[in-house]
Amino acid sequence: MTDRKAEAKVIAETLADWAIALQLEAIPDSVRQTFRNLLLDCGGLMLSARNTDYVRAILSSCEAGGDCTAIGHPHGFTASDAALISGVAIHGEDYDDTFEGTPVHVGSVVVPAVVAACERHGLSGSDLLRGMTAGGELACRMALVAPTAIHRAAFHPTAVIGAMASAFGVSVARSLTPSQTANALGIAGSMASGIIEYLAEGASTKRLHPGWAAQSGLRAASLAANGLSGPRTVFEGVHGFFNAFADAAIPRDFDRLKKDLGKVWEVENIAFKPYACGTMAQPFIDAAISLRGQIGNIDSIQEIMAPTSEGIVHRLWEPAQEKARPSTAYSAKFSIPYCIAIGLSKGTAGLQEFNDEAVRDDSVLRLAAKVRYQIDPDDPYPENYVGALTATLEDGTKFEARQPCLRGGRAAPLSRTELMTKFNANASFGGWPEDTARAFIEFCQQAFELPDLRSLARFQK
């Protein structure tokens, strides 16, 4: 038998040793505020989606009740079902946070899983903070190991990374041993799933992915706590995560998982979206809104040219016919031509701009049909998300606009006031009364100091 004690630690063990030893005082105030904002943003998004057909479909699939909360729903659920419902609702309108570095949605996988674990096991706010911090940091670091490679392999990064991150976060919140935590990561590797074929026609599976990842993380941690083993080399092994889910042509940098743990916090690069659509479309919307202010009559536009990264063409620009005339409101969220047209015609891109009526608006679709792209070899994606547009009018006049970064990200973060405004709008959209919304804001501000997260049950309404 191999003497494991004599072996050098593999990545899962290194991560587990760091996270289980993580002390509250080692978590910077900036990271704490990021997660307070994340709780608030996720709560509002759960509310905004609670009456949608896809959330109702998830609710109908749940067979038993429990004590755990899915914000905005009037009774308790099992921990797994609460995580599933919450993850689907948070991500459902693609209005949730994204990691700026290579896109992965942290909140929709880590928040539902760790919150459900804390409710289920009567854990404290400090357990919640430690679990969210560890799970969120792992999600961001995994996204940096081989940027673009997971998408290129036809997997959804949030789905596959999410299972690992949620398992890690739950293990830390529950104070499992380092060995159990490493096993939970190994187990989660066999639970990770989620292909991006939803792009073909805007199918609902993308919405499902974060909730599925969150519930998988809960299950992986529970199995590890009860003695099931997982492969310790789940990250770097010959048949490990990055060989299974990432295009082999993209180099791997496994040091991104381990280097400067506790010194450099990648979670500080979590961005909060101002618009209810895909991440890389957002700077193009800002550029379109800028053009709207320059052009008197947008109907006089003959063509709109957009330089873009080759890395996003297959998801957000092609197939051209679907992107110019999205077949569903959900598909429109991943169409840069449609998003540009919405920015130009409406001057915003909230929930109302991505409904069934909006995507049939002939004036918007006529604009979307005028949008073209060209590959820009100097586009900085995925290190930075930019949007540039040149509009040519029928008389030959040209107007240009450029958004140099993701608004809501590290270079142009949303203020606390802007995040509160977004939350209140989402809570109102979901039908919550103002007094309940105010109580939830207060809960998010105090969550990490609470002695028992079961107090969340008062929001089962």
Secondary structure, 3 states (H helix, E strand, C coil): CCCHHHCCCCHHHHHHHHHHCCCHHHCCHHHHHHHHHHHHHHHHHHHHCCCCHHHHHHHHHCCCEEEECCCCCCCCECHHHHHHHHHHHHHCCCCCCEECCCCCCCHHHHHHHHHHHHHHHCCCHHHHHHHHHHHHHHHHHHHHHCCCHHHHCCECHHHHHHHHHHHHHHHHHCCCCHHHHHHHHHHHHCCCCCECHHHHCCCCHHHHHHHHHHHHHHHHHHHHHCCCCCCCCCCCCCCCHHHHHCCCCCCCCCHHHHCCCCCCCHHHHEECCCCCCCHHHHHHHHHHHHHHHHCCCHHHEEEEEEEECHHHHHHHCCCHHHHHCCCCHHHHCCCHHHHHHHHHHHCCCCHHHHCCCHHHCHHHHHHHCCEEEEECCCCCCCCCCCEEEEEEECCCCEEEEEECCCCCCCCCCCCHHHHHHHHHHHHHHCCCCHHHHHHHHHHHHHHHHCCCHHHHHHHCC
